[in-house]
Amino acid sequence: MCRSITVLRGLEPPATEQEIYAAAQQYVRKVGGLSGLSSTTKPAFDKAVAAIAAATTTLLAELPERRVPPSTEPPLRRLAAAD
C-alpha cells in the first residue's frame, strides 16, 4: 500500500527512532488520507503515529536478523548522505 515506506529491518546501523517515527507518519498519512493536519485531525494523527512507531520498534526488536540488508536506504539517511 505505501510504496514509499522503506524497509527498516536489517539496516546497519539499526533504524533510529527518527526513522521509525518518519515511517509511522507516512503510514498514518496514507491510511488516514491526510495531506495536511488541522487542529481537529492532529490529536488523532499524533496518537496513531505514536502507536505505530511503538509497534514498529517492538516488531524490529523481535524479528530475527536479516541475512541480506535492504536494497534501499531510508529517506533520512539519503538526505544525510547528500549533505
DSSP file (Angstrom, degrees, kcal/mol; ACC not computed):
  #  RESIDUE AA STRUCTURE BP1 BP2  ACC     N-H-->O    O-->H-N    N-H-->O    O-->H-N    TCO  KAPPA ALPHA  PHI   PSI    X-CA   Y-CA   Z-CA
    1    1 A M              0   0    0      0, 0.0     2,-1.0     0, 0.0     3,-0.1   0.000 360.0 360.0 360.0 -50.0    0.0    0.0    0.0
    2    2 A C    >   +     0   0    0      1,-0.2     3,-1.4     2,-0.0    25,-0.1  -0.761 360.0 173.6-103.3  87.8    2.7    2.5    1.0
    3    3 A R  T 3  S+     0   0    0     -2,-1.0    -1,-0.2     1,-0.3     0, 0.0   0.754  74.1  62.6 -66.4 -23.4    5.4    2.0   -1.6
    4    4 A S  T 3  S+     0   0    0     -3,-0.1     2,-0.6     2,-0.1    -1,-0.3   0.573  78.7  96.6 -83.0  -7.0    7.4    5.0   -0.3
    5    5 A I  S <  S-     0   0    0     -3,-1.4     2,-0.1    69,-0.1    -3,-0.0  -0.733  70.5-145.5 -82.4 122.5    7.9    3.4    3.1
    6    6 A T        -     0   0    0     -2,-0.6     2,-0.3     1,-0.1    -2,-0.1  -0.454  23.2 -91.3 -88.6 160.8   11.4    1.8    3.0
    7    7 A V        -     0   0    0      1,-0.1    -1,-0.1    -2,-0.1    65,-0.1  -0.523  36.3-178.2 -70.0 129.7   12.4   -1.4    4.8
    8    8 A L    >   +     0   0    0     -2,-0.3     3,-1.1    65,-0.1     7,-0.5   0.615  51.9  98.2-103.6 -18.2   13.9   -0.6    8.2
    9    9 A R  T 3  S+     0   0    0      1,-0.2    -2,-0.0     5,-0.1    56,-0.0  -0.553  88.2  17.9 -74.9 130.9   14.8   -4.2    9.2
   10   10 A G  T 3  S+     0   0    0     -2,-0.3    -1,-0.2     1,-0.3     2,-0.1   0.523  83.5 149.4  91.6   6.7   18.4   -5.1    8.7
   11   11 A L    <   -     0   0    0     -3,-1.1    -1,-0.3    58,-0.1     4,-0.1  -0.419  46.9-116.2 -71.4 148.6   19.8   -1.6    8.4
   12   12 A E  S    S+     0   0    0      1,-0.1     3,-0.0     2,-0.1    -1,-0.0  -0.976 109.7  28.1-126.0 116.9   23.4   -1.0    9.6
   13   13 A P  S    S-     0   0    0      0, 0.0    -1,-0.1     0, 0.0     3,-0.1   0.654 120.5-103.2 -66.2 164.1   23.4    0.8   11.8
   14   14 A P        -     0   0    0      0, 0.0    -2,-0.1     0, 0.0    -5,-0.1  -0.051  49.0 -75.0 -56.5 159.0   19.9   -0.2   13.0
   15   15 A A        -     0   0    0     -7,-0.5     2,-0.1    -4,-0.1    -7,-0.0  -0.249  51.9-132.9 -55.8 137.8   17.0    2.0   12.3
   16   16 A T     >  -     0   0    0     -3,-0.1     4,-2.3     1,-0.1     5,-0.2  -0.411  22.4-106.6 -88.4 167.9   16.8    5.1   14.6
   17   17 A E  H  > S+     0   0    0      1,-0.2     4,-2.7     2,-0.2     5,-0.2   0.882 122.3  54.6 -59.5 -38.0   13.8    6.4   16.5
   18   18 A Q  H  > S+     0   0    0      2,-0.2     4,-2.5     1,-0.2    -1,-0.2   0.906 108.3  47.5 -63.1 -42.2   13.6    9.2   13.9
   19   19 A E  H  > S+     0   0    0      2,-0.2     4,-2.0     1,-0.2    -2,-0.2   0.899 113.5  47.7 -67.1 -40.3   13.5    6.8   11.0
   20   20 A I  H  X S+     0   0    0     -4,-2.3     4,-2.2     2,-0.2    -2,-0.2   0.921 113.0  48.6 -65.3 -43.7   10.8    4.7   12.7
   21   21 A Y  H  X S+     0   0    0     -4,-2.7     4,-2.4     2,-0.2    -2,-0.2   0.900 110.0  51.7 -63.1 -42.3    8.8    7.8   13.5
   22   22 A A  H  X S+     0   0    0     -4,-2.5     4,-2.1     1,-0.2    -1,-0.2   0.900 110.4  48.5 -63.0 -40.8    9.1    9.1    9.9
   23   23 A A  H  X S+     0   0    0     -4,-2.0     4,-2.3     2,-0.2    -1,-0.2   0.895 110.5  51.5 -65.6 -39.4    7.8    5.7    8.6
   24   24 A A  H  X S+     0   0    0     -4,-2.2     4,-2.6     2,-0.2     5,-0.2   0.899 108.7  51.4 -63.9 -40.6    4.9    5.8   11.1
   25   25 A Q  H  X S+     0   0    0     -4,-2.4     4,-2.6     2,-0.2     5,-0.2   0.929 109.8  49.2 -61.4 -45.1    4.0    9.3    9.9
   26   26 A Q  H  X S+     0   0    0     -4,-2.1     4,-2.3     1,-0.2    -2,-0.2   0.930 112.5  48.4 -59.4 -45.7    4.0    8.2    6.3
   27   27 A Y  H  X S+     0   0    0     -4,-2.3     4,-2.9     1,-0.2     5,-0.3   0.940 113.2  45.7 -60.9 -49.7    1.8    5.2    7.1
   28   28 A V  H  X S+     0   0    0     -4,-2.6     4,-2.5     1,-0.2     6,-0.3   0.886 112.3  51.5 -65.4 -39.3   -0.7    7.2    9.1
   29   29 A R  H  X>S+     0   0    0     -4,-2.6     5,-2.3    -5,-0.2     4,-0.8   0.927 114.2  44.1 -61.1 -44.2   -0.9    9.9    6.5
   30   30 A K  H ><5S+     0   0    0     -4,-2.3     3,-0.6    -5,-0.2    -2,-0.2   0.954 117.4  42.7 -66.8 -51.1   -1.6    7.3    3.7
   31   31 A V  H 3<5S+     0   0    0     -4,-2.9    -2,-0.2     1,-0.2    -1,-0.2   0.883 119.3  44.6 -64.9 -38.8   -4.1    5.3    5.7
   32   32 A G  H 3<5S-     0   0    0     -4,-2.5    -1,-0.2    -5,-0.3    -2,-0.2   0.541 105.4-126.4 -83.2  -6.9   -5.9    8.3    7.0
   33   33 A G  T <<5 +     0   0    0     -4,-0.8     2,-0.6    -3,-0.6    -3,-0.2   0.879  55.0 156.3  63.7  37.7   -5.9   10.1    3.7
   34   34 A L      < +     0   0    0     -5,-2.3    -1,-0.2    -6,-0.3     3,-0.1  -0.860  23.9 164.4-104.0 115.4   -4.2   13.1    5.4
   35   35 A S  S    S+     0   0    0     -2,-0.6     2,-0.3     1,-0.3    -1,-0.2   0.696  78.1  12.3 -95.7 -24.1   -2.2   15.5    3.2
   36   36 A G  S    S-     0   0    0     -7,-0.1     2,-0.4     0, 0.0    -1,-0.3  -0.950  77.2-120.3-144.6 163.8   -2.2   18.2    5.9
   37   37 A L        -     0   0    0     -2,-0.3     2,-0.2    -3,-0.1    -3,-0.0  -0.873  22.6-173.5-112.0 142.0   -3.1   18.4    9.5
   38   38 A S     >  -     0   0    0     -2,-0.4     4,-2.4     1,-0.0     3,-0.3  -0.701  45.7 -95.3-118.5 175.6   -5.7   20.6   11.2
   39   39 A S  T  4 S+     0   0    0     -2,-0.2    -2,-0.0     1,-0.2    -1,-0.0   0.756 126.3  50.1 -64.6 -22.5   -6.5   21.2   14.8
   40   40 A T  T  4 S+     0   0    0      2,-0.1     4,-0.3     1,-0.1    -1,-0.2   0.774 117.3  36.8 -86.6 -26.7   -9.2   18.6   14.6
   41   41 A T  T  > S+     0   0    0     -3,-0.3     4,-2.5     2,-0.1    -2,-0.2   0.714  98.8  77.7 -96.1 -22.3   -7.0   15.9   12.9
   42   42 A K  H  X S+     0   0    0     -4,-2.4     4,-3.1     1,-0.2     5,-0.3   0.891  91.0  51.4 -59.4 -45.7   -3.7   16.5   14.7
   43   43 A P  H  > S+     0   0    0      0, 0.0     4,-2.2     0, 0.0    -1,-0.2   0.931 114.7  42.9 -59.4 -44.6   -4.6   14.7   18.1
   44   44 A A  H  > S+     0   0    0     -4,-0.3     4,-2.4     2,-0.2    -2,-0.2   0.903 115.2  50.8 -66.3 -40.4   -5.7   11.6   16.3
   45   45 A F  H  X S+     0   0    0     -4,-2.5     4,-2.8     2,-0.2     5,-0.2   0.948 111.2  47.1 -60.8 -50.4   -2.8   11.7   14.0
   46   46 A D  H  X S+     0   0    0     -4,-3.1     4,-2.2     1,-0.2    -1,-0.2   0.893 112.8  49.4 -60.8 -41.3   -0.2   12.1   16.8
   47   47 A K  H  X S+     0   0    0     -4,-2.2     4,-2.0    -5,-0.3    -1,-0.2   0.918 113.1  46.5 -64.2 -43.9   -1.8    9.3   18.8
   48   48 A A  H  X S+     0   0    0     -4,-2.4     4,-2.7     2,-0.2     5,-0.2   0.905 111.1  51.6 -66.1 -42.0   -1.8    6.9   15.8
   49   49 A V  H  X S+     0   0    0     -4,-2.8     4,-2.8     1,-0.2     5,-0.2   0.923 109.8  49.8 -61.8 -43.9    1.8    7.8   14.9
   50   50 A A  H  X S+     0   0    0     -4,-2.2     4,-2.2    -5,-0.2    -1,-0.2   0.908 112.6  47.3 -61.5 -41.8    2.9    7.1   18.5
   51   51 A A  H  X S+     0   0    0     -4,-2.0     4,-2.3     2,-0.2    -2,-0.2   0.916 114.2  46.0 -66.4 -43.4    1.1    3.7   18.4
   52   52 A I  H  X S+     0   0    0     -4,-2.7     4,-2.6     2,-0.2    -2,-0.2   0.903 112.4  50.7 -66.6 -41.6    2.5    2.7   15.0
   53   53 A A  H  X S+     0   0    0     -4,-2.8     4,-2.4    -5,-0.2    -2,-0.2   0.911 111.6  48.1 -63.2 -41.9    6.1    3.8   16.0
   54   54 A A  H  X S+     0   0    0     -4,-2.2     4,-2.2    -5,-0.2    -2,-0.2   0.918 112.9  47.8 -64.5 -43.1    5.9    1.7   19.2
   55   55 A A  H  X S+     0   0    0     -4,-2.3     4,-2.6     1,-0.2    -2,-0.2   0.888 112.0  50.3 -64.7 -38.5    4.6   -1.3   17.4
   56   56 A T  H  X S+     0   0    0     -4,-2.6     4,-2.8     2,-0.2     5,-0.2   0.908 108.8  51.4 -65.9 -42.4    7.3   -0.9   14.7
   57   57 A T  H  X S+     0   0    0     -4,-2.4     4,-1.8     2,-0.2    -2,-0.2   0.922 112.8  46.1 -60.1 -44.8   10.0   -0.7   17.4
   58   58 A T  H  X S+     0   0    0     -4,-2.2     4,-1.8     2,-0.2    -2,-0.2   0.924 112.4  51.0 -63.2 -45.2    8.7   -3.9   19.0
   59   59 A L  H  X S+     0   0    0     -4,-2.6     4,-1.8     1,-0.2     3,-0.2   0.936 110.6  47.5 -58.2 -49.4    8.5   -5.6   15.7
   60   60 A L  H  < S+     0   0    0     -4,-2.8    -1,-0.2     1,-0.2    -2,-0.2   0.857 112.4  50.5 -63.4 -34.7   12.0   -4.8   14.7
   61   61 A A  H  < S+     0   0    0     -4,-1.8    -1,-0.2    -5,-0.2    -2,-0.2   0.817 114.9  42.9 -71.4 -30.3   13.3   -5.9   18.1
   62   62 A E  H  < S+     0   0    0     -4,-1.8    -2,-0.2    -3,-0.2    -1,-0.2   0.670  93.4  91.3 -94.2 -18.0   11.5   -9.2   17.9
   63   63 A L  S  < S-     0   0    0     -4,-1.8     3,-0.1    -5,-0.2     2,-0.0  -0.473  83.2-107.3 -75.0 148.9   12.2  -10.2   14.3
   64   64 A P        -     0   0    0      0, 0.0    -1,-0.1     0, 0.0    -2,-0.1  -0.298  48.2 -80.2 -68.8 162.0   15.3  -12.3   13.6
   65   65 A E        -     0   0    0      1,-0.1     2,-0.3     2,-0.0   -56,-0.0  -0.260  47.3-114.9 -59.2 147.0   18.3  -10.7   11.9
   66   66 A R        -     0   0    0      1,-0.1    -1,-0.1    -3,-0.1   -56,-0.0  -0.614  10.8-147.5 -80.7 145.4   18.1  -10.3    8.1
   67   67 A R  S    S+     0   0    0     -2,-0.3    -1,-0.1     1,-0.2    -2,-0.0   0.817  88.9  35.4 -79.0 -32.1   20.5  -12.3    6.0
   68   68 A V  S    S-     0   0    0     -3,-0.0    -1,-0.2     0, 0.0     3,-0.1  -0.984  89.3-121.8-125.0 129.8   20.7   -9.6    3.4
   69   69 A P        -     0   0    0      0, 0.0   -59,-0.1     0, 0.0   -58,-0.1  -0.263  44.6 -85.1 -64.8 158.0   20.4   -5.9    4.1
   70   70 A P        -     0   0    0      0, 0.0   -64,-0.0     0, 0.0   -60,-0.0  -0.259  31.7-127.9 -62.7 153.6   17.6   -3.9    2.5
   71   71 A S  S    S+     0   0    0     -3,-0.1     2,-0.3     2,-0.0     0, 0.0   0.653  88.1  47.9 -80.1 -15.5   18.3   -2.7   -1.1
   72   72 A T  S    S-     0   0    0    -65,-0.1   -65,-0.1     0, 0.0     0, 0.0  -0.906  76.5-128.7-125.7 154.9   17.3    0.9   -0.3
   73   73 A E        -     0   0    0     -2,-0.3   -65,-0.1     1,-0.1     5,-0.1  -0.735  36.2 -99.3 -96.8 149.1   18.2    3.4    2.5
   74   74 A P    >>  -     0   0    0      0, 0.0     4,-1.8     0, 0.0     3,-0.9  -0.287  37.4-108.7 -61.7 153.6   15.5    5.3    4.4
   75   75 A P  H 3> S+     0   0    0      0, 0.0     4,-2.6     0, 0.0     5,-0.2   0.840 116.8  58.7 -55.0 -37.7   14.9    8.8    3.2
   76   76 A L  H 3> S+     0   0    0      1,-0.2     4,-1.8     2,-0.2     5,-0.1   0.868 107.7  46.8 -63.7 -34.1   16.5   10.4    6.3
   77   77 A R  H <> S+     0   0    0     -3,-0.9     4,-2.2     2,-0.2    -1,-0.2   0.866 110.3  52.6 -73.7 -35.8   19.8    8.6    5.5
   78   78 A R  H  X S+     0   0    0     -4,-1.8     4,-1.4     2,-0.2    -2,-0.2   0.909 110.5  48.1 -64.7 -41.2   19.6    9.6    1.9
   79   79 A L  H  X S+     0   0    0     -4,-2.6     4,-0.9     1,-0.2    -2,-0.2   0.907 111.3  49.9 -64.7 -41.8   19.2   13.2    3.0
   80   80 A A  H >< S+     0   0    0     -4,-1.8     3,-0.5     1,-0.2    -1,-0.2   0.876 109.3  52.0 -65.1 -37.1   22.1   13.0    5.4
   81   81 A A  H 3< S+     0   0    0     -4,-2.2    -1,-0.2     1,-0.2    -2,-0.2   0.798 104.6  57.3 -69.4 -28.3   24.4   11.5    2.8
   82   82 A A  H 3<        0   0    0     -4,-1.4    -1,-0.2     1,-0.2    -2,-0.2   0.721 360.0 360.0 -75.6 -20.8   23.6   14.3    0.4
   83   83 A D    <<        0   0    0     -4,-0.9    -1,-0.2    -3,-0.5    -2,-0.1   0.479 360.0 360.0 -73.6 360.0   24.8   17.0    2.8
